[in-house]
């Protein structure tokens, strides 16, 4: 019987499902496991500055490439350091494979006081237990003969459940020989289609068709879980077939082609742009696809979607008009099935597409300096077709919702979990994923949009970008501290201040040669300076990491951010006014 080292079997299976880059940190309980990466064609290792950053980076990689991101950590200290990033992936339904190198089995049985363990009679599995609520499944490898089947099973579950899985592998079995027989067949990643599911789908389609037949002004709402479930192509086919008006959430930008004539705009409840709410509310039927109804994605829960007029496709079920509930229907099965069945309906409703006026922001402080009310509309001109835009939590998350994205661009943000610092490592992962795409579909750049507060948490990955040849364009909004927190409370308190960094020296400090570093940084304090940046060729086609530092006032913020905070109540609105925040009102363009 042909055999293969267990460590190599693991990496061959991970490479088979589309993973080209493994990230993480070496530790004395995973070193031999890492050796086997170099024996697998098409697989590379990229080390990170720390495990938290690695978890964020594989999250960004997974979002862009639509395969699991893969992180390797070591027993105890490594796996715990990564846990916050893994929790974010769990919350946002991002596929991640977390491989943990554990202590040897004899050491675990004897409860030896091996470094990184806890207590005087340590349970070496305590860290495994700690992460249980932050994963969708796990493979606890122990007997080498059983390990290949367990590896295959948990990788499949990562795809089906769209979330993080853990693979725990003790040090002493990494080099054990296991059967390679299973490698003859690829892992089956398709959802199970039983007779019961087929019956449920047929019944669901009948109810959906009945609801559509009674509608005269139906509309579609799309959200980010379509991307997490890898069903964007299926959703686009359904949207094109129906031809109805389409609205999207603030973090779903790019799922629908930004140039599509069906796209009306971003619907974010009461903080939507002028005319959006009235147009959305006029629908008598709403087809809701992949919704993530968090506070940050719904305008503080102000979206108006009464169940009585909603057909909602969740990742694992379909709800119809608040009365009919169809469980156990994976999006990957039901969406193409519905599209196929609706093609046979002779007459679908054809509502008009609302044409809303473009709007601008009345700048409360018109001046040569850069303000949020001016910046984000101009930032649209900085973006290029097929760009990958990665945003951190903060002013950029709200400001980007006022941008007009170009054709083929995609947008990625951790809006629900909202752990600041996420975006810098995620942009590294996104760029590494972009580089692995076929040349004909690669296109664009990876553009990181972050704030001076968020980037300080994870800035070490700038050095990884430089070392790995990942030419990310970093747009750094510098407003001297935590502006979101200032708007919520304590605008002038010291806890919302941060140290001031010399960003002009950051690239050289992180490993870029001095001459290149000097030409790869630009600071924009005025609107004229940013206008010059828009046309710079080295930023349009970057060959290395670039930093564009944009200086803004510490009491200046995007209007949608201030409006959403104001929804908390008059107390918050009064505190913002007293601190000096001014909301820039959206007005129609003349």
C-alpha positions as CSV (number, residue, x, y, z in Angstrom):
1,X,0.0,0.0,0.0
2,X,1.5,3.4,-1.0
3,X,2.1,5.7,1.9
4,X,3.0,9.3,2.5
5,X,4.0,11.4,5.6
6,X,0.9,12.7,7.5
7,X,2.2,16.2,7.3
8,X,2.6,16.0,3.5
9,X,-0.9,14.5,3.2
10,X,-2.4,17.5,5.0
11,X,-0.7,20.0,2.8
12,X,-1.5,18.2,-0.4
13,X,-5.2,18.2,0.5
14,X,-5.1,21.9,1.5
15,X,-3.4,22.8,-1.8
16,X,-6.0,20.6,-3.7
17,X,-8.9,22.9,-2.6
18,X,-7.2,26.0,-4.0
19,X,-5.0,27.3,-1.2
20,X,-1.7,28.6,-2.6
21,X,-0.4,30.4,0.5
22,X,-0.1,29.2,4.1
23,X,0.5,31.9,6.7
24,X,1.3,32.0,10.4
25,X,4.4,31.7,12.6
26,X,6.8,28.9,13.3
27,X,7.0,27.4,16.8
28,X,8.7,24.4,18.2
29,X,5.6,22.3,18.0
30,X,4.9,22.9,14.3
31,X,8.4,23.2,12.7
32,X,8.4,19.6,11.3
33,X,4.9,20.2,10.0
34,X,6.0,23.3,8.1
35,X,8.9,21.4,6.5
36,X,6.3,19.4,4.5
37,X,4.9,22.6,2.9
38,X,8.0,22.7,0.7
39,X,7.3,19.3,-0.7
40,X,3.9,20.3,-2.2
41,X,3.9,21.9,-5.6
42,X,2.1,25.3,-5.8
43,X,2.1,25.9,-2.0
44,X,4.2,28.6,-0.4
45,X,4.8,29.8,3.2
46,X,4.5,33.4,4.2
47,X,5.4,34.2,7.8
48,X,3.6,37.0,9.6
49,X,4.6,39.5,12.4
50,X,2.3,37.8,14.9
51,X,-0.5,35.3,15.1
52,X,-3.3,37.8,15.3
53,X,-2.1,39.4,12.2
54,X,-1.8,36.0,10.5
55,X,-5.5,35.3,11.3
56,X,-6.6,38.6,9.8
57,X,-4.4,38.0,6.8
58,X,-5.8,34.5,6.0
59,X,-9.3,36.0,6.4
60,X,-8.5,38.6,3.7
61,X,-7.0,35.9,1.5
62,X,-10.1,33.7,1.8
63,X,-12.5,36.6,1.0
64,X,-10.7,37.4,-2.3
65,X,-9.9,33.9,-3.5
66,X,-13.1,32.2,-2.3
67,X,-11.2,29.3,-0.8
68,X,-10.2,28.8,2.8
69,X,-7.4,30.9,4.2
70,X,-4.9,28.7,6.1
71,X,-3.0,29.7,9.2
72,X,-0.5,27.6,11.2
73,X,0.2,28.3,14.9
74,X,1.9,26.5,17.8
75,X,0.4,25.0,21.0
76,X,-1.0,27.5,23.5
77,X,0.5,30.9,23.0
78,X,0.2,30.8,19.2
79,X,-3.3,29.5,18.9
80,X,-4.6,31.9,21.6
81,X,-2.9,34.9,20.0
82,X,-4.8,34.1,16.8
83,X,-8.2,33.5,18.5
84,X,-9.5,37.1,18.1
85,X,-9.0,37.0,14.4
86,X,-10.5,33.5,14.2
87,X,-13.5,34.8,16.1
88,X,-13.9,37.5,13.5
89,X,-13.9,34.9,10.7
90,X,-16.5,33.0,12.6
91,X,-18.7,36.0,13.0
92,X,-18.3,37.0,9.3
93,X,-18.7,33.5,8.0
94,X,-15.3,33.4,6.4
95,X,-13.6,30.0,5.6
96,X,-10.4,29.5,7.5
97,X,-8.4,26.4,8.3
98,X,-6.4,26.8,11.5
99,X,-3.7,24.1,11.8
100,X,-2.3,23.9,15.4
101,X,0.9,22.0,16.1
102,X,0.4,20.4,19.5
103,X,2.7,18.8,22.1
104,X,3.5,15.1,21.6
105,X,1.0,12.6,22.7
106,X,3.1,11.1,25.5
107,X,3.6,14.5,26.9
108,X,-0.2,15.1,26.8
109,X,-0.9,11.8,28.5
110,X,1.6,12.5,31.3
111,X,0.4,16.1,31.7
112,X,4.0,17.2,31.6
113,X,4.8,20.8,32.4
114,X,5.8,21.6,28.8
115,X,6.3,25.3,28.1
116,X,3.2,27.2,26.8
117,X,1.0,25.1,29.1
118,X,-1.0,26.2,32.1
119,X,-0.9,25.1,35.7
120,X,1.0,22.4,37.7
121,X,-1.0,19.5,36.3
122,X,-1.6,20.9,32.8
123,X,-4.4,19.8,30.4
124,X,-2.7,20.3,27.1
125,X,-6.1,20.4,25.4
126,X,-7.3,23.4,27.4
127,X,-6.6,25.7,24.4
128,X,-8.6,23.4,22.1
129,X,-11.5,23.7,24.5
130,X,-11.1,27.5,24.7
131,X,-11.6,27.9,20.9
132,X,-14.6,25.5,20.6
133,X,-17.2,28.3,20.3
134,X,-15.2,30.0,17.6
135,X,-15.2,27.3,15.0
136,X,-17.7,25.3,13.0
137,X,-15.8,22.0,13.3
138,X,-12.4,20.4,14.2
139,X,-10.2,17.4,13.5
140,X,-8.4,16.3,16.6
141,X,-5.8,14.0,15.0
142,X,-4.5,11.3,17.3
143,X,-4.3,8.0,15.5
144,X,-2.3,8.3,12.3
145,X,-4.3,5.7,10.5
146,X,-7.5,7.7,11.0
147,X,-6.0,11.1,10.2
148,X,-6.5,11.3,6.4
149,X,-10.2,10.7,6.6
150,X,-10.5,13.3,9.4
151,X,-8.6,15.8,7.4
152,X,-10.8,15.3,4.4
153,X,-14.0,15.5,6.5
154,X,-13.1,18.8,8.3
155,X,-12.0,20.5,5.0
156,X,-15.3,19.6,3.5
157,X,-17.1,21.0,6.6
158,X,-15.2,24.3,6.2
159,X,-16.7,24.7,2.8
160,X,-20.2,23.6,3.7
161,X,-20.5,25.6,6.9
162,X,-18.5,28.6,5.7
163,X,-16.5,29.2,8.8
164,X,-13.2,28.4,10.6
165,X,-12.2,24.8,11.3
166,X,-9.3,23.6,13.4
167,X,-6.9,20.8,12.7
168,X,-4.9,19.7,15.8
169,X,-1.9,17.6,15.1
170,X,0.5,16.4,17.8
171,X,4.2,16.8,17.1
172,X,5.0,13.1,17.2
173,X,2.7,12.0,14.4
174,X,3.6,14.6,11.8
175,X,6.1,12.3,10.1
176,X,4.2,9.1,10.5
177,X,3.4,7.3,7.3
178,X,-0.2,7.1,6.3
179,X,-2.1,5.7,3.3
180,X,-2.1,7.9,0.3
181,X,-5.1,6.0,-1.3
182,X,-7.6,8.8,-0.6
183,X,-5.6,11.2,-2.6
184,X,-6.8,9.5,-5.8
185,X,-10.1,11.2,-5.4
186,X,-10.7,15.0,-4.7
187,X,-12.6,15.9,-1.6
188,X,-16.3,16.3,-2.4
189,X,-17.1,19.9,-1.5
190,X,-20.7,20.0,-2.9
191,X,-23.6,20.1,-0.5
192,X,-25.6,17.0,0.0
193,X,-28.7,16.8,-2.1
194,X,-31.2,14.4,-0.6
195,X,-34.7,13.5,-1.8
196,X,-36.0,15.4,1.2
197,X,-34.1,18.5,0.1
198,X,-35.4,18.2,-3.5
199,X,-38.9,17.9,-2.2
200,X,-38.5,21.0,0.0
201,X,-37.0,23.0,-3.0
202,X,-39.9,22.1,-5.2
203,X,-42.3,23.3,-2.6
204,X,-40.3,26.5,-1.9
205,X,-40.2,27.4,-5.6
206,X,-44.0,27.0,-5.9
207,X,-44.5,29.5,-3.0
208,X,-41.9,31.8,-4.5
209,X,-43.5,31.8,-7.9
210,X,-46.9,32.4,-6.3
211,X,-45.6,35.4,-4.4
212,X,-44.0,36.8,-7.6
213,X,-47.2,36.4,-9.6
214,X,-49.0,38.7,-7.2
215,X,-46.3,41.4,-7.2
216,X,-46.3,44.5,-9.4
217,X,-43.2,46.4,-8.0
218,X,-40.7,43.7,-6.8
219,X,-37.2,44.6,-5.9
220,X,-34.0,42.8,-4.9
221,X,-31.7,43.4,-1.9
222,X,-28.2,41.8,-1.9
223,X,-25.8,41.4,1.0
224,X,-22.3,40.1,1.9
225,X,-23.2,36.5,2.8
226,X,-23.6,35.8,-0.9
227,X,-19.8,36.2,-1.1
228,X,-19.2,34.1,2.0
229,X,-21.3,31.3,0.6
230,X,-19.5,31.4,-2.8
231,X,-22.7,32.0,-4.7
232,X,-22.1,35.4,-6.4
233,X,-22.3,33.9,-9.9
234,X,-25.5,32.1,-9.1
235,X,-27.0,35.3,-7.6
236,X,-26.0,37.4,-10.6
237,X,-27.7,35.0,-12.9
238,X,-30.9,35.2,-10.9
239,X,-30.7,39.0,-10.7
240,X,-30.1,39.3,-14.5
241,X,-33.1,36.9,-15.2
242,X,-35.5,38.9,-13.1
243,X,-34.3,42.4,-14.2
244,X,-35.7,44.0,-11.1
245,X,-34.2,47.0,-9.3
246,X,-31.4,46.0,-7.0
247,X,-30.3,47.6,-3.7
248,X,-27.2,46.5,-1.7
249,X,-25.9,46.9,1.8
250,X,-23.0,49.1,2.6
251,X,-20.6,46.1,2.7
252,X,-22.0,44.3,-0.3
253,X,-20.5,46.7,-2.8
254,X,-19.0,44.8,-5.7
255,X,-21.3,41.8,-5.6
256,X,-23.5,43.4,-8.2
257,X,-21.6,45.0,-11.0
258,X,-21.3,48.7,-10.0
259,X,-22.1,49.7,-13.6
260,X,-25.3,47.5,-13.8
261,X,-28.4,49.5,-14.9
262,X,-30.4,47.5,-12.3
263,X,-28.4,48.9,-9.4
264,X,-30.2,51.7,-7.6
265,X,-27.8,52.2,-4.6
266,X,-26.9,51.3,-1.0
267,X,-29.8,50.8,1.3
268,X,-28.6,51.3,4.9
269,X,-31.9,52.2,6.6
270,X,-32.4,55.7,7.7
271,X,-28.8,56.7,6.9
272,X,-29.2,56.0,3.2
273,X,-28.6,58.6,0.5
274,X,-31.5,60.9,-0.5
275,X,-34.3,59.1,-2.3
276,X,-33.1,55.5,-1.5
277,X,-35.5,54.8,1.4
278,X,-38.6,56.1,-0.5
279,X,-37.7,54.0,-3.6
280,X,-37.0,50.9,-1.4
281,X,-40.2,51.2,0.6
282,X,-42.3,51.4,-2.6
283,X,-41.6,47.7,-3.3
284,X,-44.5,45.3,-2.8
285,X,-42.2,42.3,-2.8
286,X,-38.5,42.0,-1.7
287,X,-36.2,39.3,-2.7
288,X,-33.5,39.4,0.0
289,X,-30.2,37.5,-0.7
290,X,-27.6,36.7,1.9
291,X,-28.4,39.4,4.4
292,X,-26.2,40.2,7.5
293,X,-28.5,42.2,9.7
294,X,-25.9,43.6,12.1
295,X,-26.2,47.2,13.6
296,X,-23.3,48.5,11.5
297,X,-24.8,47.0,8.3
298,X,-28.4,48.2,8.7
299,X,-28.1,51.8,9.8
300,X,-28.6,50.8,13.5
301,X,-31.4,48.3,12.6
302,X,-33.4,50.9,10.7
303,X,-33.9,48.9,7.5
304,X,-37.6,48.5,6.7
305,X,-38.1,44.9,5.6
306,X,-41.5,43.6,6.9
307,X,-41.7,39.9,6.8
308,X,-45.0,40.0,5.1
309,X,-43.4,41.1,1.8
310,X,-40.0,39.5,2.0
311,X,-38.7,36.3,0.4
312,X,-35.4,35.8,2.2
313,X,-32.6,33.5,1.2
314,X,-30.4,32.7,4.3
315,X,-27.2,30.6,4.1
316,X,-29.2,27.6,5.3
317,X,-32.9,28.2,4.8
318,X,-35.5,30.2,3.0
319,X,-38.3,32.3,4.6
320,X,-41.3,33.3,2.5
321,X,-43.7,36.2,3.4
322,X,-43.3,35.6,7.1
323,X,-45.4,32.4,7.0
324,X,-43.5,29.7,5.2
325,X,-40.2,28.4,6.5
326,X,-38.0,26.0,4.5
327,X,-35.0,24.7,6.6
328,X,-31.9,22.9,5.4
329,X,-31.7,24.6,2.0
330,X,-28.1,25.6,1.3
331,X,-27.8,28.7,-0.9
332,X,-25.5,26.8,-3.3
333,X,-28.4,24.4,-4.0
334,X,-31.5,26.6,-3.9
335,X,-30.3,29.7,-5.8
336,X,-29.5,27.9,-9.1
337,X,-32.6,25.8,-8.7
338,X,-34.9,28.8,-8.3
339,X,-33.2,30.5,-11.3
340,X,-33.7,27.4,-13.5
341,X,-37.4,27.1,-12.5
342,X,-38.2,30.8,-12.9
343,X,-37.0,30.7,-16.5
344,X,-40.1,28.7,-17.4
345,X,-42.5,31.3,-16.0
346,X,-43.9,33.0,-19.1
347,X,-44.5,36.5,-17.6
348,X,-42.3,37.9,-14.8
349,X,-43.1,41.4,-13.5
350,X,-41.0,44.1,-15.0
351,X,-41.0,47.1,-12.6
352,X,-39.3,50.3,-13.6
353,X,-35.8,51.0,-12.3
354,X,-35.8,54.0,-10.0
355,X,-33.5,56.8,-11.3
356,X,-32.4,58.8,-8.3
357,X,-30.6,62.1,-8.6
358,X,-26.9,62.1,-7.7
359,X,-26.1,64.0,-4.5
360,X,-23.2,65.9,-3.0
361,X,-22.4,66.8,0.5
362,X,-22.8,70.3,1.7
363,X,-19.3,70.9,3.1
364,X,-19.7,72.5,6.6
365,X,-16.2,73.8,6.5
366,X,-15.3,74.7,2.9
367,X,-11.5,75.3,2.8
368,X,-8.4,74.1,1.1
369,X,-8.0,71.4,3.7
370,X,-9.3,67.9,3.2
371,X,-12.7,67.0,4.8
372,X,-14.7,63.8,4.7
373,X,-17.5,65.6,3.0
374,X,-15.2,66.4,0.1
375,X,-12.8,63.5,0.2
376,X,-14.9,60.4,-0.5
377,X,-16.5,61.5,-3.7
378,X,-13.0,62.4,-5.0
379,X,-11.6,59.1,-3.8
380,X,-13.9,57.5,-6.3
381,X,-11.6,58.9,-9.0
382,X,-8.6,57.3,-7.4
383,X,-10.1,53.8,-7.7
384,X,-9.6,51.8,-10.9
385,X,-11.5,48.9,-12.5
386,X,-11.0,45.5,-10.8
387,X,-9.4,47.1,-7.7
388,X,-9.7,45.1,-4.4
389,X,-10.7,47.6,-1.7
390,X,-10.1,46.6,1.9
391,X,-11.4,48.9,4.6
392,X,-10.8,49.0,8.3
393,X,-13.5,49.8,10.9
394,X,-13.7,53.5,11.5
395,X,-14.3,56.6,9.4
396,X,-13.3,54.8,6.2
397,X,-16.0,52.1,6.7
398,X,-18.7,54.8,6.5
399,X,-16.9,57.1,4.1
400,X,-16.5,54.5,1.4
401,X,-20.2,54.0,1.3
402,X,-20.4,57.4,-0.5
403,X,-17.9,56.2,-3.2
404,X,-18.9,55.1,-6.7
405,X,-16.9,51.9,-7.3
406,X,-15.6,51.1,-10.8
407,X,-16.4,48.1,-12.9
408,X,-15.1,44.8,-11.5
409,X,-14.0,46.2,-8.2
410,X,-14.6,44.3,-4.9
411,X,-15.0,45.5,-1.4
412,X,-14.0,43.8,1.9
413,X,-14.6,44.9,5.5
414,X,-15.1,43.3,8.8
415,X,-18.2,45.4,9.5
416,X,-20.0,43.1,12.0
417,X,-17.1,42.0,14.2
418,X,-15.4,45.4,13.8
419,X,-12.0,44.6,15.3
420,X,-9.9,47.6,14.4
421,X,-6.5,46.7,12.8
422,X,-8.1,43.9,10.8
423,X,-7.6,45.6,7.4
424,X,-3.9,45.9,7.2
425,X,-3.1,42.2,7.5
426,X,-6.3,41.4,5.5
427,X,-5.0,43.6,2.7
428,X,-1.8,41.6,2.7
429,X,-3.8,38.4,2.4
430,X,-6.0,39.9,-0.3
431,X,-3.0,40.9,-2.4
432,X,-1.4,37.5,-2.0
433,X,-4.7,36.0,-3.2
434,X,-4.9,38.4,-6.1
435,X,-1.4,37.4,-7.3
436,X,-2.6,33.8,-7.5
437,X,-5.5,34.5,-9.7
438,X,-5.2,33.8,-13.5
439,X,-3.6,36.7,-15.3
440,X,-6.8,37.4,-17.4
441,X,-8.9,37.9,-14.2
442,X,-6.3,39.4,-11.9
443,X,-6.4,43.1,-12.9
444,X,-6.6,46.0,-10.5
445,X,-4.7,46.7,-7.3
446,X,-5.2,46.0,-3.7
447,X,-6.1,49.3,-2.0
448,X,-6.1,49.4,1.8
449,X,-8.1,52.2,3.4
450,X,-7.5,52.6,7.1
451,X,-7.1,55.1,9.9
452,X,-4.1,56.2,12.0
453,X,-5.6,54.5,15.0
454,X,-6.4,51.1,13.4
455,X,-3.1,50.7,11.6
456,X,-1.1,51.1,14.7
457,X,-2.4,47.8,16.0
458,X,-1.2,45.7,13.1
459,X,1.4,47.8,11.2
460,X,4.0,45.0,11.4
461,X,2.4,43.5,8.3
462,X,3.7,46.4,6.2
463,X,7.1,44.6,6.6
464,X,5.5,41.4,5.4
465,X,4.1,43.2,2.4
466,X,7.5,44.5,1.5
467,X,9.3,41.2,2.0
468,X,6.6,39.2,0.1
469,X,6.5,41.5,-2.8
470,X,2.9,42.5,-2.2
471,X,2.4,46.0,-3.6
472,X,-0.5,47.2,-1.5
473,X,-1.5,50.9,-1.9
474,X,-2.2,52.1,1.7
475,X,-4.5,55.1,2.0
476,X,-4.1,56.3,5.5
477,X,-6.7,58.7,6.9
478,X,-4.9,60.5,9.7
479,X,-7.3,62.3,12.0
480,X,-5.1,62.1,15.1
481,X,-6.8,59.5,17.2
482,X,-10.0,57.5,17.5
483,X,-12.6,59.6,15.7
484,X,-15.4,57.1,16.0
485,X,-14.9,56.9,19.8
486,X,-14.6,60.7,20.0
487,X,-18.0,61.0,18.4
488,X,-19.6,58.5,20.7
489,X,-18.1,59.9,23.9
490,X,-15.2,61.8,25.3
491,X,-14.2,63.8,22.2
492,X,-11.5,65.7,24.1
493,X,-10.5,63.0,26.6
494,X,-7.0,61.6,26.5
495,X,-8.1,58.0,26.1
496,X,-9.1,58.8,22.5
497,X,-5.7,60.2,21.6
498,X,-2.9,58.1,20.2
499,X,0.8,58.6,19.7
500,X,1.8,60.4,16.5
501,X,3.8,58.3,14.1
502,X,6.2,59.6,11.4
503,X,4.6,57.8,8.5
504,X,7.1,59.2,6.0
505,X,9.7,57.0,7.6
506,X,7.5,53.9,8.0
507,X,8.5,52.1,4.8
508,X,12.2,52.3,5.4
509,X,11.7,51.2,9.0
510,X,9.8,48.2,7.8
511,X,12.5,47.1,5.4
512,X,12.2,49.1,2.1
513,X,15.4,50.6,0.7
514,X,15.8,54.3,1.6
515,X,15.6,55.7,-2.0
516,X,12.5,53.6,-2.9
517,X,10.9,54.3,0.5
518,X,11.2,58.1,0.0
519,X,9.4,58.0,-3.3
520,X,6.7,55.6,-2.1
521,X,5.2,57.9,0.5
522,X,3.1,61.0,-0.1
523,X,1.4,63.3,2.4
524,X,-1.7,65.1,1.5
525,X,-2.8,68.1,3.6
526,X,-4.8,70.0,1.0
527,X,-7.3,69.1,-1.7
528,X,-4.9,70.2,-4.4
529,X,-2.3,67.8,-3.1
530,X,-4.7,64.9,-3.2
531,X,-5.9,65.8,-6.7
532,X,-2.2,65.5,-7.8
533,X,-2.2,62.0,-6.2
534,X,-5.1,60.7,-8.3
535,X,-3.1,60.9,-11.5
536,X,0.2,59.5,-10.3
537,X,1.4,56.6,-12.4
538,X,3.3,54.9,-9.7
539,X,0.1,54.7,-7.7
540,X,-2.0,53.5,-10.6
541,X,0.5,50.7,-11.3
542,X,2.4,50.1,-8.1
543,X,5.5,48.0,-8.1
544,X,5.9,48.1,-4.3
545,X,4.0,49.2,-1.2
546,X,2.8,52.8,-1.3
547,X,1.5,55.0,1.5
548,X,-0.8,58.0,0.8
549,X,-1.3,59.8,4.1
550,X,-4.4,62.0,4.1
551,X,-4.6,64.6,6.9
552,X,-8.1,65.4,8.3
553,X,-9.4,67.1,11.4
554,X,-9.9,65.1,14.5
555,X,-13.5,66.3,14.8
556,X,-14.4,65.7,11.2
557,X,-16.3,62.5,10.3
558,X,-18.4,61.0,7.5
559,X,-22.1,62.0,7.7
560,X,-23.3,58.5,7.8
561,X,-21.2,57.7,10.8
562,X,-22.5,60.7,12.7
563,X,-26.1,60.0,11.7
564,X,-25.8,56.4,12.9
565,X,-24.3,57.4,16.2
566,X,-27.1,60.0,16.6
567,X,-29.6,57.2,16.3
568,X,-28.6,56.1,19.8
569,X,-30.5,59.1,21.2
570,X,-30.6,62.8,21.9
571,X,-27.9,62.4,24.6
572,X,-25.4,61.3,21.9
573,X,-26.5,63.9,19.4
574,X,-26.1,66.7,22.0
575,X,-22.7,65.5,23.0
576,X,-21.5,65.4,19.4
577,X,-22.8,68.9,18.8
578,X,-21.1,70.2,22.0
579,X,-17.8,68.6,21.1
580,X,-17.8,70.4,17.7
581,X,-18.9,67.6,15.3
582,X,-20.9,68.9,12.3
583,X,-23.0,66.6,10.1
584,X,-22.5,67.4,6.4
585,X,-26.0,67.1,4.8
586,X,-26.5,65.3,1.5
587,X,-28.0,67.4,-1.2
588,X,-29.0,66.8,-4.8
589,X,-26.5,67.8,-7.4
590,X,-27.6,70.8,-9.5
